[in-house]
Every structure is written in C-alpha cells, then in structure tokens.
C-alpha cells in the first residue's frame, strides 16, 4: 500500500514534533475563527479619515466625510457626533463612510471642533463599553470675513482697499497713480482683477482703462500667499478700448468687451483671455451686459431681443447659442449650482419683472416694479434672492426711491430690509459668500466738473461723500430670515464687495 507520507522513513514514529506544532496551530486558528464567526470582531472601531481635518473651508464646501475602520452602528454615530459651534446638516451613509451635508454654509471667520465618542460598531452590544469607538476630535476653520472696496478718504481715493474683519486689518492694494473703476475676485482670494485709469496718462476718460491683477496677501487654498499689492497688467488700451469685463468663477478665463479706438462702431465685440494665452476675438454678435455662468464654460449676454447663452470653451463656435431666452434684457446672477438664473424682463406697460429661469421647468415671476432693478443675488442655498430695486415715486419727473428686498422662493414672501430716503441711484450691494451679511454703500454724487479729482461712479458722477454699511446677520442657524438693523462701518468708500 502506498505510503501517505512518502518523505517518512520506515520506522519513523507519528506524529513528529513538527507535526504536533502544526496540528496545534490549526486547532487554535480554527477555534479563533469559530469565535469570530459567532461573536464578531472585537477590535476597537476608529475614525480613519476626516475630509476637513485642519483645513480652511469656504461657501462651496458644503459636505464632509468620516471614514471608519469597520461597519458602524449608524444610530450611535449620528446621536454622538458633535460640532462646536453647531452646523445643522443631513447625514447619509455608504458602507463604512458617512457624509454630512450642511443645510447652510458654515459662517466665515469661525473655528470649529468636531467630536465623536460613545459610538459603537455594528456587532458590539450596547453595554459593551470597552469596545466603544476610540474618541475622535478634529478641528477646521472657515475663511476670514474679508471685504474689498474703493476708497474715498484722503490718500485712498479711487484705490482698491482690503479690510479683514476677522483680523481688524486694512490694506491698500493699488498704487496712487491708478484710479480703479471696477474689480472682480479670483476664487482662492489671492488676486483681484480690476480695470483702472492711469492718472499720469494723457487719456483719462472712462473708456481709457487698462486691466490689471493685484495680489491680496491672502490665499485660502495654501499657506504660501504672495505679498499684497503686486500689480501686473493683463490688457492695455493702445489699440482697443476696454469697456467691461467678467472673470470666470474658476478664475481661468476673462471675457472683455472691447472697441477699436479708430473705428469703434465697426470693430466692437468680445475678447477671451485664457490662462497663459494671448487675447483672442470671440466669434459672436455684439451685445450688452454679460455674465459668466457658475460652470465657467458658458456666457450669458444680452443680445438682440433676449439673452443668449454661449459656450466659451476652446474650440466651440460662439456664433450658435446653446440657448436663447427671448424677452429678457439682463441676467443678474445664477444659483451657486447653476441650475437657475435670475433675469430682468422689460414689460410692454413700462414695468420691469424679476424672473427666476430654471434649467428645467417654467420661469417664475417673483417681482414686478414700476422702477428699476439695480442688482439681485441668490443666496448660497438658492432659497433667497436679495435685490436692490427702486420704486417710481413721481412719473412725470421720474423720481425713483431705492430699497433692499429679501425674497423667499419657498414661501413666496418678501421682506423689505432697508429703504434709502433721498439717495442717489449709484448704489451697490454685495451678499457675503456664506449668506450671512450684505454690504452696501450710500453716496452723495455731484457733476464731475464740480469735483474733478473725486472718484467717479459707473454712471460718470463724482462722489462727494460715501459711506459703507452692513446688514448682519441675515439668517439664523437654521437658515431662516432675520430682521437685522443696518450698521455703518467706520470706513469711507464705495462699491464694497465680499471676498469669496
């Protein structure tokens, strides 16, 4: 009969010492396997990763994730998770990963702590306190609350000024020879794109601006920010006048409306500047005001008898609109996710309507006024629209009174926030990226010949006096509207804007 162990010599005893060790190991491993199958793995659960750990978040950061080393009892995690200060949100699960989505953006200028203890895994009994989760604590913060404005005080007139509320620090960014007309912010807060007149140049009309960038000294995406005040020219005005511009939300594309100096009527249109590339003509019909959509790939422009949505991606033909919205005259802004826009419709009875136009579904008129619609912005949640509008008081002399309004798209209700008695229409407002505050200015404007050295408004008036005001807070922790009282800031300037 064939031997089952051919390597053994005749006369060897069985089992040998090595065999006994192997058999014992197999028995122990089998016994442990049975215990694990019956009682489960009793190793302590832990948090393996927190996506916001020691990071600085902004308004676009609306959800974090927690990763665990094993399947968790979800109810015990959800009931024991603490965020200080509180941030209301919704929880969802995918295997060993938990996602927490904020109901409203985290307020800026805050430090937060996340704690989790007392949770257990899926297999542990409720009284098995020895196998509760290893206590976890982590921190994160939101961006500083920072504003930019155009100065009007001595030494600051027409210069771009940065004020950091979180640090109570003011920084003048642009040199004294440049008089800034308009500006937009890059998404990381490190640079500002602006148009300005050179006070030392021979030509100093409103159409003689050049376009520049300047560093802020901040960079919320990294710790290595450039020093503030470094100016770099982007576009000159030697051959073409620079009339208006827009910066894509991702900061990679600039669109400029330009007209040739020697024949502005026949050579007028849009130019596109992409990162690292020379300016190039954009092949489309001339139009009016324009804005770049949140996806940074599309441009909405007043064109003909409506608003055209054009692709500005490289290689796409801008002559053929992606969509056309007839009867609308202006695009005021988009929701953060780009699913809806707020547009202005000019009615045949000489009134104006504010209309929410979604990607899918029917447009909805939310406001009709006999006056003007100066500005409108969606809040980060897309629930509210804050609008700067006017009421027509005297039709014969066309006297308008501006006021600031909050419109709730869920309840269809509106709330007047402030009315500007006897104010100039040269007003501007800016909604904070976290939806918590509105900046606005109050101006006294005179003809430019009365104050030749004073900063100019977009309509060409000279600013005699200017004040900066704030409304805060606009919503509570649950995202419901409050009734804040306006407060004047101890700064003189105009055209305030929040940094993203």
C-alpha positions as CSV (number, residue, x, y, z in Angstrom):
1,X,0.0,0.0,0.0
2,X,1.3,3.4,-0.9
3,X,2.5,5.5,2.0
4,X,0.6,8.7,2.6
5,X,3.8,10.4,3.8
6,X,6.4,9.4,1.3
7,X,9.1,11.5,2.9
8,X,9.0,9.5,6.1
9,X,11.5,6.7,6.6
10,X,10.3,3.3,7.6
11,X,10.2,3.0,11.4
12,X,9.5,6.8,12.0
13,X,7.0,7.5,14.7
14,X,4.0,9.7,14.0
15,X,3.3,12.4,14.8
16,X,6.7,14.1,14.8
17,X,7.3,17.3,16.9
18,X,6.8,19.5,13.9
19,X,3.6,17.8,13.1
20,X,2.3,18.3,16.6
21,X,3.1,22.1,16.4
22,X,1.3,22.4,13.0
23,X,-1.8,20.5,14.3
24,X,-1.9,22.6,17.4
25,X,-1.7,25.8,15.4
26,X,-4.5,24.7,13.1
27,X,-6.7,23.8,16.1
28,X,-6.1,27.3,17.7
29,X,-6.8,29.1,14.4
30,X,-9.9,27.1,13.8
31,X,-11.1,27.8,17.4
32,X,-10.5,31.6,16.9
33,X,-12.3,31.5,13.6
34,X,-15.3,30.0,15.2
35,X,-15.2,32.6,18.0
36,X,-15.0,35.4,15.4
37,X,-17.9,34.0,13.4
38,X,-20.0,33.6,16.5
39,X,-19.1,36.8,18.4
40,X,-17.8,39.1,15.8
41,X,-14.5,41.1,15.7
42,X,-14.0,42.9,19.0
43,X,-11.3,45.3,17.8
44,X,-12.0,48.9,18.8
45,X,-13.6,51.0,16.0
46,X,-11.8,54.1,14.9
47,X,-12.1,57.1,12.6
48,X,-9.7,56.5,9.7
49,X,-10.2,59.8,8.0
50,X,-12.0,63.2,8.2
51,X,-12.0,65.2,5.0
52,X,-12.0,68.6,6.7
53,X,-9.2,67.9,9.2
54,X,-7.2,71.1,9.8
55,X,-8.4,72.7,6.6
56,X,-9.9,76.1,5.8
57,X,-13.3,75.8,4.0
58,X,-15.4,78.3,2.0
59,X,-19.0,78.6,1.0
60,X,-18.6,76.0,-1.8
61,X,-17.6,73.4,0.8
62,X,-20.9,72.0,1.8
63,X,-20.2,68.4,2.9
64,X,-17.5,66.4,4.8
65,X,-16.9,62.7,5.2
66,X,-15.9,60.5,8.0
67,X,-14.3,57.1,7.2
68,X,-14.3,54.3,9.8
69,X,-12.2,51.2,10.1
70,X,-15.2,48.9,10.3
71,X,-19.0,48.9,9.8
72,X,-20.6,51.1,12.5
73,X,-23.9,51.2,14.3
74,X,-25.2,54.3,12.5
75,X,-27.6,55.5,15.1
76,X,-24.9,55.7,17.7
77,X,-22.6,57.6,15.4
78,X,-25.4,60.1,14.4
79,X,-26.5,60.7,18.0
80,X,-23.0,61.2,19.4
81,X,-21.5,63.4,16.6
82,X,-20.9,66.9,17.9
83,X,-19.8,70.1,16.0
84,X,-19.0,73.2,18.0
85,X,-20.3,75.7,17.2
86,X,-23.3,73.8,15.7
87,X,-23.7,73.4,12.0
88,X,-27.1,71.8,11.1
89,X,-26.9,69.2,8.4
90,X,-28.1,65.9,6.9
91,X,-26.3,62.6,7.2
92,X,-26.0,59.8,4.6
93,X,-24.1,56.6,4.6
94,X,-22.2,54.4,2.0
95,X,-20.6,51.4,3.7
96,X,-18.0,52.5,6.2
97,X,-18.2,56.1,5.0
98,X,-20.5,58.8,6.5
99,X,-21.2,62.1,4.7
100,X,-22.5,65.2,6.5
101,X,-24.1,67.8,4.2
102,X,-24.6,71.3,5.7
103,X,-28.1,72.8,5.4
104,X,-26.4,76.2,5.0
105,X,-22.8,77.3,4.5
106,X,-20.6,77.5,7.6
107,X,-20.3,81.1,8.7
108,X,-17.0,82.7,7.9
109,X,-14.4,83.8,10.4
110,X,-15.0,80.9,12.8
111,X,-13.1,77.9,14.3
112,X,-14.9,74.6,14.6
113,X,-14.3,71.4,16.5
114,X,-15.7,68.0,15.7
115,X,-16.0,65.3,18.4
116,X,-17.2,61.7,18.3
117,X,-17.3,59.4,21.3
118,X,-19.7,56.8,22.7
119,X,-20.4,55.3,19.3
120,X,-20.1,51.6,18.7
121,X,-19.7,49.3,15.7
122,X,-22.4,47.1,14.2
123,X,-21.5,44.0,16.2
124,X,-20.9,45.4,19.7
125,X,-23.6,45.2,22.4
126,X,-25.0,48.4,23.9
127,X,-23.5,47.5,27.3
128,X,-20.0,46.6,25.9
129,X,-18.4,50.0,26.8
130,X,-14.9,48.5,26.4
131,X,-15.4,48.4,22.6
132,X,-16.9,51.8,22.0
133,X,-15.2,53.9,19.4
134,X,-11.8,55.4,20.1
135,X,-12.7,59.1,20.9
136,X,-12.0,61.3,18.0
137,X,-11.5,65.1,17.9
138,X,-10.5,67.3,14.9
139,X,-10.7,70.9,14.0
140,X,-11.3,73.0,10.9
141,X,-11.9,76.7,10.2
142,X,-13.7,78.9,7.7
143,X,-12.2,81.6,5.6
144,X,-11.7,85.1,7.1
145,X,-14.5,87.5,6.6
146,X,-12.9,90.0,4.1
147,X,-14.2,92.8,2.1
148,X,-12.8,95.0,-0.7
149,X,-13.9,98.5,-1.6
150,X,-12.8,101.6,-3.5
151,X,-11.5,104.2,-1.1
152,X,-12.7,107.8,-0.9
153,X,-10.7,109.1,2.0
154,X,-7.6,111.3,1.5
155,X,-4.8,109.1,0.2
156,X,-7.2,106.3,-0.7
157,X,-9.3,108.0,-3.4
158,X,-10.0,105.5,-6.2
159,X,-7.6,102.9,-4.8
160,X,-8.6,99.3,-4.0
161,X,-8.7,98.7,-0.3
162,X,-8.9,95.3,1.5
163,X,-10.4,95.1,5.0
164,X,-10.2,91.9,7.0
165,X,-13.0,91.8,9.6
166,X,-11.6,88.7,11.3
167,X,-8.2,90.4,11.9
168,X,-9.4,94.0,12.0
169,X,-6.8,94.9,9.4
170,X,-6.9,97.3,6.4
171,X,-4.6,97.1,3.4
172,X,-4.4,99.4,0.4
173,X,-3.7,97.2,-2.6
174,X,-3.3,99.5,-5.6
175,X,-0.8,102.4,-6.2
176,X,-1.8,106.0,-6.0
177,X,-1.5,106.6,-9.8
178,X,-4.3,104.1,-10.6
179,X,-7.9,105.1,-10.3
180,X,-9.9,101.8,-10.1
181,X,-13.2,101.6,-11.9
182,X,-14.4,98.0,-11.3
183,X,-13.0,94.7,-10.0
184,X,-13.7,91.0,-9.5
185,X,-12.1,88.4,-7.2
186,X,-10.3,85.2,-8.0
187,X,-11.8,82.2,-6.2
188,X,-8.9,81.5,-3.9
189,X,-8.8,85.1,-2.7
190,X,-5.2,85.6,-3.7
191,X,-5.7,88.1,-6.5
192,X,-8.1,90.8,-7.8
193,X,-8.8,91.5,-11.4
194,X,-9.5,95.2,-11.9
195,X,-9.8,97.9,-14.5
196,X,-8.3,101.3,-13.8
197,X,-7.3,104.7,-15.3
198,X,-3.7,105.8,-15.1
199,X,-3.8,109.3,-13.5
200,X,-0.5,110.1,-15.2
201,X,-1.6,109.2,-18.7
202,X,-2.7,111.7,-21.3
203,X,-6.1,110.0,-21.9
204,X,-8.1,109.6,-18.7
205,X,-11.7,109.1,-19.9
206,X,-13.9,106.3,-18.7
207,X,-13.1,104.4,-21.9
208,X,-9.3,104.7,-21.4
209,X,-9.0,102.0,-18.7
210,X,-6.5,99.1,-18.7
211,X,-6.9,95.8,-17.0
212,X,-4.6,94.5,-14.2
213,X,-4.3,92.0,-11.4
214,X,-3.1,92.7,-7.9
215,X,-2.3,90.3,-5.1
216,X,-4.2,90.4,-1.8
217,X,-1.7,88.7,0.5
218,X,-4.3,86.0,1.2
219,X,-4.6,82.6,-0.3
220,X,-7.2,80.3,1.3
221,X,-6.1,77.3,-0.8
222,X,-2.5,77.3,0.5
223,X,-0.2,78.8,3.2
224,X,2.2,80.4,0.7
225,X,0.5,83.7,-0.3
226,X,2.3,86.4,-2.3
227,X,2.8,89.8,-0.6
228,X,-0.1,92.2,-1.1
229,X,0.0,94.9,-3.7
230,X,1.8,93.3,-6.6
231,X,0.3,94.7,-9.7
232,X,0.5,93.1,-13.1
233,X,-1.1,94.4,-16.3
234,X,-3.3,92.0,-18.2
235,X,-4.6,94.1,-21.1
236,X,-3.5,97.5,-22.4
237,X,-5.6,100.1,-24.3
238,X,-3.2,101.1,-27.1
239,X,-5.4,99.9,-30.0
240,X,-8.7,98.9,-28.3
241,X,-10.8,100.4,-25.5
242,X,-11.7,98.1,-22.7
243,X,-15.4,98.7,-21.9
244,X,-16.5,95.9,-19.5
245,X,-15.1,92.5,-18.3
246,X,-16.1,89.4,-16.5
247,X,-14.0,86.8,-14.7
248,X,-15.0,83.1,-14.7
249,X,-15.8,81.7,-11.3
250,X,-12.9,79.2,-11.6
251,X,-10.5,82.1,-12.4
252,X,-9.2,80.6,-15.6
253,X,-11.0,82.8,-18.2
254,X,-11.5,86.5,-18.7
255,X,-14.1,87.9,-21.2
256,X,-13.7,91.6,-22.2
257,X,-15.9,93.8,-24.3
258,X,-13.6,96.0,-26.5
259,X,-13.9,98.6,-29.2
260,X,-11.2,99.7,-31.6
261,X,-10.1,103.3,-31.0
262,X,-10.1,104.4,-34.6
263,X,-13.3,102.8,-35.6
264,X,-15.4,101.7,-32.5
265,X,-18.6,101.4,-34.4
266,X,-17.4,98.8,-36.9
267,X,-14.9,96.9,-34.7
268,X,-16.7,96.2,-31.4
269,X,-17.1,92.8,-29.7
270,X,-15.9,90.3,-27.1
271,X,-12.4,89.0,-26.5
272,X,-11.4,86.0,-24.4
273,X,-8.2,85.6,-22.3
274,X,-7.4,82.2,-21.1
275,X,-4.6,81.3,-18.6
276,X,-1.2,81.5,-20.3
277,X,-2.7,82.5,-23.7
278,X,-2.9,85.7,-25.7
279,X,-6.3,87.5,-26.0
280,X,-8.4,86.3,-28.9
281,X,-11.5,87.5,-30.6
282,X,-14.7,85.7,-29.6
283,X,-16.9,85.0,-32.7
284,X,-20.3,86.3,-31.8
285,X,-22.6,89.2,-32.5
286,X,-22.2,92.4,-30.4
287,X,-24.3,92.5,-27.3
288,X,-24.8,94.3,-24.0
289,X,-24.2,93.2,-20.4
290,X,-22.9,89.8,-19.8
291,X,-22.0,87.3,-17.0
292,X,-20.2,84.0,-16.9
293,X,-22.1,81.0,-15.6
294,X,-21.0,79.1,-12.5
295,X,-19.6,76.2,-14.6
296,X,-17.1,78.8,-16.1
297,X,-17.9,77.3,-19.6
298,X,-20.9,79.5,-20.7
299,X,-21.5,83.2,-21.1
300,X,-25.0,84.8,-20.8
301,X,-25.2,88.0,-22.8
302,X,-28.0,90.4,-23.7
303,X,-28.2,90.1,-27.4
304,X,-30.9,91.1,-29.8
305,X,-34.3,90.7,-28.3
306,X,-33.3,88.5,-25.5
307,X,-30.4,86.8,-23.6
308,X,-28.1,84.3,-25.4
309,X,-26.2,81.5,-23.6
310,X,-22.9,81.0,-25.4
311,X,-20.1,78.4,-25.0
312,X,-16.7,79.9,-24.2
313,X,-14.9,76.6,-24.2
314,X,-11.9,76.4,-26.5
315,X,-12.8,75.1,-30.0
316,X,-16.6,75.8,-29.6
317,X,-18.4,78.1,-32.1
318,X,-19.8,81.1,-30.2
319,X,-22.0,82.1,-33.2
320,X,-24.5,79.5,-32.3
321,X,-26.2,80.0,-28.9
322,X,-26.6,77.0,-26.7
323,X,-29.9,78.5,-25.6
324,X,-31.8,81.7,-26.3
325,X,-34.2,83.4,-23.8
326,X,-36.4,85.9,-25.6
327,X,-37.9,88.9,-24.0
328,X,-35.3,89.1,-21.2
329,X,-33.0,92.1,-21.1
330,X,-30.5,91.3,-18.4
331,X,-29.0,88.4,-16.4
332,X,-28.5,89.4,-12.8
333,X,-27.0,86.2,-11.5
334,X,-27.1,82.4,-11.0
335,X,-27.6,80.0,-8.2
336,X,-24.4,78.5,-6.9
337,X,-25.0,75.2,-8.7
338,X,-26.0,76.9,-12.0
339,X,-29.5,75.3,-12.0
340,X,-31.3,78.7,-12.2
341,X,-30.7,82.3,-13.2
342,X,-32.5,85.5,-12.2
343,X,-33.3,87.7,-15.2
344,X,-35.0,91.0,-15.8
345,X,-37.9,91.2,-18.2
346,X,-39.0,94.6,-19.7
347,X,-42.8,94.6,-20.0
348,X,-44.9,96.5,-22.5
349,X,-46.6,98.5,-19.8
350,X,-43.1,100.0,-18.9
351,X,-42.8,97.9,-15.8
352,X,-39.9,95.5,-15.1
353,X,-40.2,92.0,-13.8
354,X,-37.7,89.9,-11.9
355,X,-38.0,86.3,-13.2
356,X,-36.3,83.1,-12.0
357,X,-35.5,81.0,-15.0
358,X,-34.5,77.4,-14.2
359,X,-32.7,74.9,-16.4
360,X,-35.7,72.6,-16.1
361,X,-39.3,73.9,-15.6
362,X,-41.2,77.1,-16.2
363,X,-39.9,80.6,-15.5
364,X,-41.4,82.2,-12.4
365,X,-42.0,86.0,-12.0
366,X,-41.2,86.9,-8.4
367,X,-41.3,90.7,-8.5
368,X,-42.8,93.5,-10.7
369,X,-41.8,97.1,-10.2
370,X,-42.6,100.4,-11.9
371,X,-39.0,101.4,-11.1
372,X,-35.7,99.8,-11.8
373,X,-34.0,96.5,-10.8
374,X,-30.4,97.6,-10.0
375,X,-29.0,94.3,-8.6
376,X,-30.0,90.8,-7.5
377,X,-28.2,87.9,-6.0
378,X,-29.1,84.3,-5.0
379,X,-28.0,83.3,-1.5
380,X,-25.8,80.2,-1.3
381,X,-28.8,77.9,-0.6
382,X,-30.7,79.1,-3.6
383,X,-33.8,79.8,-1.4
384,X,-33.5,83.6,-1.1
385,X,-32.9,86.4,-3.6
386,X,-31.6,89.7,-2.3
387,X,-32.5,92.5,-4.6
388,X,-31.7,96.2,-4.9
389,X,-34.7,97.8,-6.7
390,X,-36.4,101.1,-7.0
391,X,-40.0,102.4,-6.6
392,X,-41.2,105.1,-9.0
393,X,-42.5,108.0,-6.9
394,X,-43.0,110.7,-9.5
395,X,-43.8,109.5,-13.0
396,X,-43.6,113.0,-14.6
397,X,-40.1,113.8,-13.3
398,X,-39.2,110.1,-13.0
399,X,-38.1,110.2,-9.4
400,X,-37.1,106.7,-8.0
401,X,-36.5,105.6,-4.5
402,X,-34.3,102.6,-4.0
403,X,-34.8,99.9,-1.4
404,X,-33.3,96.5,-0.4
405,X,-35.5,93.5,-0.5
406,X,-35.3,89.8,0.5
407,X,-37.5,87.3,-1.5
408,X,-38.2,83.8,-0.1
409,X,-38.7,81.5,-3.1
410,X,-40.1,78.7,-0.8
411,X,-42.8,80.8,0.8
412,X,-43.3,83.3,-2.0
413,X,-43.0,86.1,0.6
414,X,-40.8,89.2,0.6
415,X,-39.3,91.3,3.3
416,X,-38.1,94.9,2.9
417,X,-34.7,95.3,4.6
418,X,-33.9,99.0,4.2
419,X,-35.3,101.9,2.2
420,X,-32.9,104.6,1.0
421,X,-34.6,108.0,1.6
422,X,-33.4,110.7,-0.9
423,X,-30.4,108.5,-2.0
424,X,-28.6,108.5,-5.3
425,X,-29.2,105.6,-7.6
426,X,-25.5,105.0,-7.8
427,X,-25.7,102.2,-5.2
428,X,-24.1,98.8,-4.9
429,X,-24.7,95.8,-2.7
430,X,-22.8,92.6,-2.1
431,X,-24.0,89.4,-0.5
432,X,-21.5,87.5,1.7
433,X,-20.4,84.1,0.3
434,X,-21.8,82.4,3.5
435,X,-25.1,84.3,3.0
436,X,-24.8,85.9,6.4
437,X,-24.4,89.6,5.6
438,X,-24.9,92.3,2.9
439,X,-22.6,95.2,2.3
440,X,-23.9,98.4,0.7
441,X,-22.9,101.9,0.1
442,X,-24.6,105.3,0.4
443,X,-23.3,108.0,-1.9
444,X,-23.7,111.7,-2.5
445,X,-22.9,112.4,-6.2
446,X,-22.3,115.7,-8.0
447,X,-21.4,116.5,-11.6
448,X,-17.8,115.7,-12.4
449,X,-16.8,119.3,-13.1
450,X,-17.6,120.2,-9.5
451,X,-15.2,117.7,-8.1
452,X,-12.6,116.9,-10.9
453,X,-10.3,115.0,-8.6
454,X,-13.1,112.9,-7.0
455,X,-13.6,109.2,-7.8
456,X,-16.3,108.5,-10.4
457,X,-19.3,106.2,-10.3
458,X,-20.1,103.8,-13.1
459,X,-22.6,106.5,-14.4
460,X,-19.8,109.1,-14.5
461,X,-20.8,111.2,-11.4
462,X,-18.3,112.5,-9.0
463,X,-18.5,111.1,-5.5
464,X,-18.8,113.9,-2.9
465,X,-19.3,111.7,0.2
466,X,-19.6,107.9,0.6
467,X,-20.5,105.6,3.5
468,X,-20.2,101.8,3.9
469,X,-22.9,99.9,5.7
470,X,-23.6,96.3,6.7
471,X,-26.7,94.2,7.4
472,X,-25.8,91.3,9.7
473,X,-26.9,88.6,10.4
474,X,-29.4,87.9,7.5
475,X,-30.3,84.4,8.6
476,X,-30.2,82.3,11.8
477,X,-28.5,78.9,12.3
478,X,-31.4,77.2,10.6
479,X,-31.2,79.4,7.5
480,X,-34.4,81.4,8.3
481,X,-34.6,85.1,7.6
482,X,-34.0,87.6,10.5
483,X,-34.6,91.3,10.7
484,X,-31.1,92.8,11.1
485,X,-30.6,96.5,11.7
486,X,-28.2,98.4,9.3
487,X,-24.9,99.4,10.9
488,X,-22.5,102.0,9.5
489,X,-18.9,100.8,9.2
490,X,-16.0,103.1,10.3
491,X,-14.7,103.2,6.8
492,X,-15.3,105.6,3.9
493,X,-15.6,104.2,0.4
494,X,-17.9,102.8,-2.2
495,X,-18.6,99.7,-4.3
496,X,-18.0,97.2,-1.5
497,X,-17.5,93.5,-2.4
498,X,-17.0,90.4,-0.2
499,X,-14.1,88.2,-1.0
500,X,-15.2,84.6,-1.9
